[in-house]
Amino acid sequence: MDRRNVLRAGFVGGAAAAFSGALWKEAFAAPAQPGPGPYGALLAADANGIMLPAGFTSRVIARSSQTVPGTSYTWHAAPDGGACFADGSGWIYVSNAEVSSGGASAVKFNSGGTVTSAYRILSGTSTNCAGGHTPWNTWLSCEETSTGRVWETDPWGVNAAAARPAMGRFKHEAAACDPVNHVIYLTEDETNGCFYRFIPNSWGNLATGTLQVAKGGSGTAVTLTWATVPDPDGSPTATRNQVSGVKRFNGGEGCWYDNGIVYFTTKGDNRVWAYNTATSKIELAYDDSLVSGTPPLTGVDNITGSATSGDLYVAEDGGNLEICVITPDDVIAPFLRITGQSSSEVTGPAFNPAGNRFYFSSQRGTSGSSSGGITYEVTGPFRS
């Protein structure tokens, strides 16, 4: 039984019985190991400097400091976390700006993938890194500063963005919504950071609720418990230091929810974690120090998933600027590589609603400067 099916079985059965330790061990007897990817080897770089498997093509959607083609809107600097939203027969891709002036922008596509407009959806913030897509179709844009907030934004740019201080003030990275248990999971980009969850008083309204922090042992396979953070404002004591016995994580990054499992990454130790919401068990899905041979994935950062195949896509901040795919049978392989941009990082991976177009950015592009970011789209035979 592969990872996806084992974990789903545990989640579905979790309401009636505890998830079997034997089944969990079977699912993660060993974290993902290198092997042949589902799309084959990477070919030579295309005209955009992107190495892709056969059958896939790339195009540039936007460049920082330049007008988005087909619009009058200037794309923001240092594009970071992103997500897609359905818009009738088309879709919208939103992207954060990881610079001191912060904010977020959006690009709208019609059903054929043509860009029809681009616009600002968040201003007046700082260092907006990653975030998360909500079931009610808002974008949670997270500030990566010591007193950072989560901002709830409208991908259509109609409703004003709103700060959500009840979700805590800390060095926010990413958010992932659990629509079954009505919980939002949050990562913290600190070397001694924590893993949090926010329980809104009313699902769909993030103005009020309870912020909790995970507690657990120092191991990589433990059961987590949750404690309420006394002061989500984080002043004068940081949220990560208010509760004793918290489980520490080395540089929390991307976060993604899929069928009862929350996957999140930690860049300080190049790990991908899997948290089972039904059993509260946490385990490693990937660890570069446990790979046989040369690790294909280092600089672990943003993460997203394919809703159709169950594949996870993990972007590198460093390494050789790849996005690697982790399949449900725990094989990891490169999906794409950016060439000629060694001073950049890969950010914002996201699929459009149909799952046949894939977006990501090179945060600093060929120039190595935040003003040189490039946002791409990849099309091809993505599996279902």
C-alpha positions as a Python dict, from the first residue, in 0.01 Angstrom:
ca = {
    (1, 'M'): (0, 0, 0),
    (2, 'D'): (146, 336, -99),
    (3, 'R'): (175, 651, 112),
    (4, 'R'): (-135, 822, -18),
    (5, 'N'): (-367, 523, 27),
    (6, 'V'): (-230, 428, 368),
    (7, 'L'): (-263, 780, 500),
    (8, 'R'): (-609, 823, 353),
    (9, 'A'): (-717, 493, 506),
    (10, 'G'): (-595, 614, 843),
    (11, 'F'): (-776, 943, 805),
    (12, 'V'): (-1107, 793, 693),
    (13, 'G'): (-1100, 536, 970),
    (14, 'G'): (-974, 774, 1232),
    (15, 'A'): (-1319, 871, 1357),
    (16, 'A'): (-1400, 511, 1439),
    (17, 'A'): (-1065, 376, 1551),
    (18, 'A'): (-712, 487, 1620),
    (19, 'F'): (-477, 479, 1322),
    (20, 'S'): (-275, 160, 1353),
    (21, 'G'): (90, 208, 1444),
    (22, 'A'): (173, -80, 1213),
    (23, 'L'): (-3, 89, 922),
    (24, 'W'): (172, 418, 994),
    (25, 'K'): (507, 241, 1006),
    (26, 'E'): (424, 76, 675),
    (27, 'A'): (345, 414, 522),
    (28, 'F'): (672, 566, 632),
    (29, 'A'): (901, 269, 687),
    (30, 'A'): (1155, 488, 512),
    (31, 'P'): (1121, 844, 387),
    (32, 'A'): (1110, 902, 12),
    (33, 'Q'): (1408, 775, -185),
    (34, 'P'): (1543, 874, -528),
    (35, 'G'): (1411, 686, -826),
    (36, 'P'): (1271, 730, -1177),
    (37, 'G'): (1021, 1016, -1183),
    (38, 'P'): (675, 975, -1336),
    (39, 'Y'): (773, 1197, -1632),
    (40, 'G'): (1124, 1073, -1705),
    (41, 'A'): (1456, 1254, -1718),
    (42, 'L'): (1498, 1627, -1762),
    (43, 'L'): (1588, 1746, -2112),
    (44, 'A'): (1820, 2031, -2206),
    (45, 'A'): (1711, 2378, -2101),
    (46, 'D'): (1452, 2546, -2321),
    (47, 'A'): (1463, 2907, -2443),
    (48, 'N'): (1356, 3023, -2096),
    (49, 'G'): (1638, 2834, -1926),
    (50, 'I'): (1403, 2570, -1782),
    (51, 'M'): (1489, 2200, -1795),
    (52, 'L'): (1172, 1991, -1823),
    (53, 'P'): (1073, 1631, -1905),
    (54, 'A'): (968, 1542, -2258),
    (55, 'G'): (628, 1680, -2355),
    (56, 'F'): (639, 1980, -2120),
    (57, 'T'): (686, 2344, -2219),
    (58, 'S'): (736, 2669, -2027),
    (59, 'R'): (643, 3030, -2084),
    (60, 'V'): (717, 3349, -1893),
    (61, 'I'): (406, 3505, -1741),
    (62, 'A'): (556, 3809, -1572),
    (63, 'R'): (883, 3978, -1481),
    (64, 'S'): (943, 4195, -1176),
    (65, 'S'): (956, 4570, -1250),
    (66, 'Q'): (802, 4511, -1594),
    (67, 'T'): (448, 4534, -1724),
    (68, 'V'): (269, 4198, -1728),
    (69, 'P'): (219, 4123, -2101),
    (70, 'G'): (-136, 4197, -2207),
    (71, 'T'): (-196, 4434, -1914),
    (72, 'S'): (-85, 4773, -1782),
    (73, 'Y'): (17, 4637, -1442),
    (74, 'T'): (380, 4628, -1325),
    (75, 'W'): (469, 4294, -1160),
    (76, 'H'): (602, 4307, -806),
    (77, 'A'): (957, 4237, -687),
    (78, 'A'): (1073, 3909, -534),
    (79, 'P'): (770, 3690, -615),
    (80, 'D'): (726, 3426, -346),
    (81, 'G'): (436, 3206, -229),
    (82, 'G'): (143, 3162, -464),
    (83, 'A'): (-183, 2982, -529),
    (84, 'C'): (-454, 2949, -794),
    (85, 'F'): (-826, 3021, -771),
    (86, 'A'): (-1108, 2923, -1006),
    (87, 'D'): (-1265, 3219, -1187),
    (88, 'G'): (-1556, 3096, -1396),
    (89, 'S'): (-1399, 2901, -1681),
    (90, 'G'): (-1064, 3070, -1613),
    (91, 'W'): (-847, 3112, -1306),
    (92, 'I'): (-635, 3353, -1104),
    (93, 'Y'): (-276, 3308, -984),
    (94, 'V'): (-180, 3514, -679),
    (95, 'S'): (178, 3583, -572),
    (96, 'N'): (340, 3741, -265),
    (97, 'A'): (625, 3994, -266),
    (98, 'E'): (906, 3906, -23),
    (99, 'V'): (1049, 4257, 8),
    (100, 'S'): (1023, 4520, 282),
    (101, 'S'): (736, 4691, 100),
    (102, 'G'): (558, 4355, 85),
    (103, 'G'): (215, 4301, -64),
    (104, 'A'): (71, 4061, -319),
    (105, 'S'): (-48, 4067, -679),
    (106, 'A'): (-271, 3859, -903),
    (107, 'V'): (-282, 3757, -1268),
    (108, 'K'): (-614, 3655, -1424),
    (109, 'F'): (-639, 3402, -1710),
    (110, 'N'): (-929, 3311, -1939),
    (111, 'S'): (-1027, 2953, -2019),
    (112, 'G'): (-759, 2930, -2288),
    (113, 'G'): (-481, 3046, -2057),
    (114, 'T'): (-451, 3397, -2201),
    (115, 'V'): (-370, 3668, -1948),
    (116, 'T'): (-662, 3911, -1928),
    (117, 'S'): (-561, 4135, -1636),
    (118, 'A'): (-319, 4180, -1347),
    (119, 'Y'): (-355, 4389, -1033),
    (120, 'R'): (-256, 4447, -670),
    (121, 'I'): (-449, 4266, -394),
    (122, 'L'): (-240, 4364, -88),
    (123, 'S'): (-32, 4670, 2),
    (124, 'G'): (124, 4828, 310),
    (125, 'T'): (269, 4507, 455),
    (126, 'S'): (622, 4369, 485),
    (127, 'T'): (811, 4062, 364),
    (128, 'N'): (515, 3858, 246),
    (129, 'C'): (658, 3513, 204),
    (130, 'A'): (423, 3217, 165),
    (131, 'G'): (62, 3166, 273),
    (132, 'G'): (-235, 2948, 188),
    (133, 'H'): (-559, 2908, -7),
    (134, 'T'): (-882, 2897, 197),
    (135, 'P'): (-1192, 2690, 110),
    (136, 'W'): (-1389, 3016, 86),
    (137, 'N'): (-1150, 3141, -184),
    (138, 'T'): (-933, 3394, -7),
    (139, 'W'): (-554, 3406, -2),
    (140, 'L'): (-379, 3409, 335),
    (141, 'S'): (-63, 3614, 281),
    (142, 'C'): (191, 3567, 560),
    (143, 'E'): (447, 3824, 675),
    (144, 'E'): (788, 3676, 752),
    (145, 'T'): (893, 3923, 1024),
    (146, 'S'): (928, 3878, 1400),
    (147, 'T'): (591, 4049, 1451),
    (148, 'G'): (444, 3932, 1121),
    (149, 'R'): (73, 3890, 1068),
    (150, 'V'): (-152, 3683, 846),
    (151, 'W'): (-344, 3897, 597),
    (152, 'E'): (-662, 3765, 440),
    (153, 'T'): (-687, 3893, 85),
    (154, 'D'): (-933, 3880, -203),
    (155, 'P'): (-784, 3724, -519),
    (156, 'W'): (-1029, 3932, -726),
    (157, 'G'): (-905, 4253, -564),
    (158, 'V'): (-1258, 4369, -480),
    (159, 'N'): (-1263, 4338, -101),
    (160, 'A'): (-1000, 4510, 113),
    (161, 'A'): (-736, 4291, 271),
    (162, 'A'): (-770, 4238, 647),
    (163, 'A'): (-511, 4153, 912),
    (164, 'R'): (-594, 3848, 1125),
    (165, 'P'): (-406, 3912, 1453),
    (166, 'A'): (-581, 3627, 1632),
    (167, 'M'): (-370, 3395, 1416),
    (168, 'G'): (-62, 3520, 1600),
    (169, 'R'): (221, 3763, 1543),
    (170, 'F'): (541, 3579, 1462),
    (171, 'K'): (766, 3500, 1168),
    (172, 'H'): (488, 3349, 961),
    (173, 'E'): (570, 3137, 661),
    (174, 'A'): (282, 2927, 526),
    (175, 'A'): (-74, 2822, 606),
    (176, 'A'): (-280, 2515, 518),
    (177, 'C'): (-654, 2478, 577),
    (178, 'D'): (-812, 2157, 705),
    (179, 'P'): (-1174, 2185, 585),
    (180, 'V'): (-1285, 1873, 775),
    (181, 'N'): (-1174, 1969, 1125),
    (182, 'H'): (-1201, 2345, 1060),
    (183, 'V'): (-840, 2415, 1153),
    (184, 'I'): (-565, 2616, 985),
    (185, 'Y'): (-204, 2498, 1028),
    (186, 'L'): (80, 2750, 1033),
    (187, 'T'): (459, 2725, 1002),
    (188, 'E'): (720, 2955, 1156),
    (189, 'D'): (1048, 3042, 986),
    (190, 'E'): (1280, 3038, 1287),
    (191, 'T'): (1565, 2798, 1360),
    (192, 'N'): (1382, 2709, 1682),
    (193, 'G'): (1036, 2766, 1540),
    (194, 'C'): (709, 2591, 1613),
    (195, 'F'): (418, 2431, 1433),
    (196, 'Y'): (84, 2599, 1507),
    (197, 'R'): (-284, 2556, 1442),
    (198, 'F'): (-558, 2817, 1451),
    (199, 'I'): (-914, 2719, 1540),
    (200, 'P'): (-1158, 2992, 1430),
    (201, 'N'): (-1463, 3054, 1644),
    (202, 'S'): (-1662, 3030, 1322),
    (203, 'W'): (-1530, 2849, 1016),
    (204, 'G'): (-1489, 3098, 735),
    (205, 'N'): (-1435, 3391, 974),
    (206, 'L'): (-1075, 3436, 1087),
    (207, 'A'): (-1130, 3746, 1297),
    (208, 'T'): (-1149, 3548, 1623),
    (209, 'G'): (-1034, 3209, 1740),
    (210, 'T'): (-772, 3016, 1934),
    (211, 'L'): (-404, 2984, 1845),
    (212, 'Q'): (-240, 2661, 1958),
    (213, 'V'): (117, 2531, 1943),
    (214, 'A'): (234, 2172, 1899),
    (215, 'K'): (405, 1988, 2184),
    (216, 'G'): (597, 1664, 2149),
    (217, 'G'): (924, 1484, 2196),
    (218, 'S'): (1247, 1548, 2012),
    (219, 'G'): (1210, 1250, 1779),
    (220, 'T'): (1096, 1246, 1418),
    (221, 'A'): (807, 1004, 1478),
    (222, 'V'): (596, 1124, 1769),
    (223, 'T'): (240, 1202, 1870),
    (224, 'L'): (174, 1573, 1901),
    (225, 'T'): (-45, 1741, 2159),
    (226, 'W'): (-170, 2098, 2138),
    (227, 'A'): (-157, 2382, 2390),
    (228, 'T'): (-320, 2723, 2368),
    (229, 'V'): (-78, 3013, 2316),
    (230, 'P'): (-157, 3255, 2605),
    (231, 'D'): (-68, 3571, 2413),
    (232, 'P'): (-95, 3544, 2032),
    (233, 'D'): (31, 3903, 2006),
    (234, 'G'): (377, 3768, 2090),
    (235, 'S'): (487, 4069, 2294),
    (236, 'P'): (689, 4085, 2507),
    (237, 'T'): (734, 3703, 2489),
    (238, 'A'): (748, 3542, 2145),
    (239, 'T'): (468, 3293, 2077),
    (240, 'R'): (719, 3008, 2040),
    (241, 'N'): (848, 3068, 2395),
    (242, 'Q'): (521, 3097, 2586),
    (243, 'V'): (446, 2727, 2633),
    (244, 'S'): (680, 2467, 2782),
    (245, 'G'): (752, 2142, 2602),
    (246, 'V'): (686, 2270, 2251),
    (247, 'K'): (827, 2072, 1962),
    (248, 'R'): (1092, 2272, 1779),
    (249, 'F'): (1133, 2277, 1403),
    (250, 'N'): (1435, 2412, 1217),
    (251, 'G'): (1304, 2677, 982),
    (252, 'G'): (940, 2605, 895),
    (253, 'E'): (856, 2670, 531),
    (254, 'G'): (581, 2546, 298),
    (255, 'C'): (260, 2382, 419),
    (256, 'W'): (3, 2177, 225),
    (257, 'Y'): (-310, 1984, 329),
    (258, 'D'): (-428, 1672, 144),
    (259, 'N'): (-700, 1433, 264),
    (260, 'G'): (-631, 1446, 635),
    (261, 'I'): (-255, 1489, 610),
    (262, 'V'): (-66, 1815, 658),
    (263, 'Y'): (270, 1820, 482),
    (264, 'F'): (517, 2090, 579),
    (265, 'T'): (884, 2154, 517),
    (266, 'T'): (1179, 2266, 728),
    (267, 'K'): (1470, 2421, 544),
    (268, 'G'): (1726, 2400, 825),
    (269, 'D'): (1740, 2020, 806),
    (270, 'N'): (1597, 1961, 456),
    (271, 'R'): (1293, 1769, 570),
    (272, 'V'): (935, 1718, 460),
    (273, 'W'): (704, 1624, 748),
    (274, 'A'): (364, 1454, 740),
    (275, 'Y'): (113, 1516, 1018),
    (276, 'N'): (-194, 1293, 1040),
    (277, 'T'): (-483, 1503, 1167),
    (278, 'A'): (-686, 1199, 1276),
    (279, 'T'): (-419, 1047, 1498),
    (280, 'S'): (-195, 1348, 1577),
    (281, 'K'): (106, 1147, 1465),
    (282, 'I'): (393, 1316, 1282),
    (283, 'E'): (650, 1143, 1063),
    (284, 'L'): (913, 1218, 802),
    (285, 'A'): (811, 1203, 438),
    (286, 'Y'): (1160, 1310, 325),
    (287, 'D'): (1496, 1376, 486),
    (288, 'D'): (1802, 1443, 273),
    (289, 'S'): (2028, 1285, 537),
    (290, 'L'): (1840, 954, 500),
    (291, 'V'): (1869, 935, 122),
    (292, 'S'): (2076, 659, -36),
    (293, 'G'): (2327, 835, -260),
    (294, 'T'): (2308, 1200, -361),
    (295, 'P'): (1994, 1374, -232),
    (296, 'P'): (1789, 1509, -524),
    (297, 'L'): (1625, 1771, -301),
    (298, 'T'): (1812, 2022, -84),
    (299, 'G'): (1722, 2374, 25),
    (300, 'V'): (1371, 2244, 99),
    (301, 'D'): (1118, 2529, 77),
    (302, 'N'): (772, 2584, -77),
    (303, 'I'): (545, 2285, -123),
    (304, 'T'): (225, 2215, -313),
    (305, 'G'): (42, 1908, -436),
    (306, 'S'): (-156, 1771, -727),
    (307, 'A'): (-516, 1709, -627),
    (308, 'T'): (-552, 1453, -905),
    (309, 'S'): (-238, 1238, -865),
    (310, 'G'): (-143, 1289, -501),
    (311, 'D'): (208, 1392, -604),
    (312, 'L'): (386, 1651, -389),
    (313, 'Y'): (597, 1922, -553),
    (314, 'V'): (874, 2073, -341),
    (315, 'A'): (1075, 2380, -447),
    (316, 'E'): (1438, 2451, -363),
    (317, 'D'): (1584, 2762, -205),
    (318, 'G'): (1937, 2688, -319),
    (319, 'G'): (2051, 2345, -428),
    (320, 'N'): (2042, 2333, -806),
    (321, 'L'): (1715, 2529, -826),
    (322, 'E'): (1484, 2237, -888),
    (323, 'I'): (1128, 2151, -811),
    (324, 'C'): (1118, 1785, -714),
    (325, 'V'): (817, 1556, -718),
    (326, 'I'): (748, 1305, -441),
    (327, 'T'): (509, 1037, -563),
    (328, 'P'): (254, 851, -347),
    (329, 'D'): (483, 546, -353),
    (330, 'D'): (760, 754, -191),
    (331, 'V'): (986, 806, -491),
    (332, 'I'): (1147, 1148, -528),
    (333, 'A'): (1281, 1285, -856),
    (334, 'P'): (1343, 1624, -1022),
    (335, 'F'): (1048, 1763, -1215),
    (336, 'L'): (1217, 2079, -1342),
    (337, 'R'): (1538, 2280, -1304),
    (338, 'I'): (1606, 2650, -1356),
    (339, 'T'): (1942, 2718, -1521),
    (340, 'G'): (2155, 3032, -1532),
    (341, 'Q'): (2002, 3179, -1216),
    (342, 'S'): (2227, 3054, -937),
    (343, 'S'): (2160, 3354, -709),
    (344, 'S'): (1786, 3293, -702),
    (345, 'E'): (1540, 3053, -537),
    (346, 'V'): (1232, 2871, -661),
    (347, 'T'): (903, 2993, -515),
    (348, 'G'): (526, 2988, -547),
    (349, 'P'): (451, 2644, -697),
    (350, 'A'): (79, 2601, -768),
    (351, 'F'): (-152, 2417, -1008),
    (352, 'N'): (-446, 2579, -1180),
    (353, 'P'): (-785, 2430, -1081),
    (354, 'A'): (-786, 2182, -1370),
    (355, 'G'): (-439, 2058, -1274),
    (356, 'N'): (-300, 2097, -1626),
    (357, 'R'): (-99, 2418, -1579),
    (358, 'F'): (169, 2471, -1318),
    (359, 'Y'): (300, 2805, -1193),
    (360, 'F'): (620, 2900, -1008),
    (361, 'S'): (869, 3184, -984),
    (362, 'S'): (1242, 3240, -981),
    (363, 'Q'): (1250, 3499, -706),
    (364, 'R'): (1558, 3689, -823),
    (365, 'G'): (1592, 3568, -1181),
    (366, 'T'): (1913, 3602, -1378),
    (367, 'S'): (2015, 3926, -1207),
    (368, 'G'): (2019, 3790, -853),
    (369, 'S'): (1820, 4097, -748),
    (370, 'S'): (1467, 4113, -607),
    (371, 'S'): (1383, 4340, -900),
    (372, 'G'): (1466, 4059, -1142),
    (373, 'G'): (1207, 3799, -1043),
    (374, 'I'): (1042, 3587, -1313),
    (375, 'T'): (709, 3403, -1292),
    (376, 'Y'): (657, 3100, -1518),
    (377, 'E'): (388, 2865, -1637),
    (378, 'V'): (447, 2500, -1735),
    (379, 'T'): (206, 2295, -1943),
    (380, 'G'): (225, 1930, -2037),
    (381, 'P'): (91, 1578, -1974),
    (382, 'F'): (43, 1601, -1596),
    (383, 'R'): (-90, 1271, -1472),
    (384, 'S'): (-422, 1226, -1296),
}
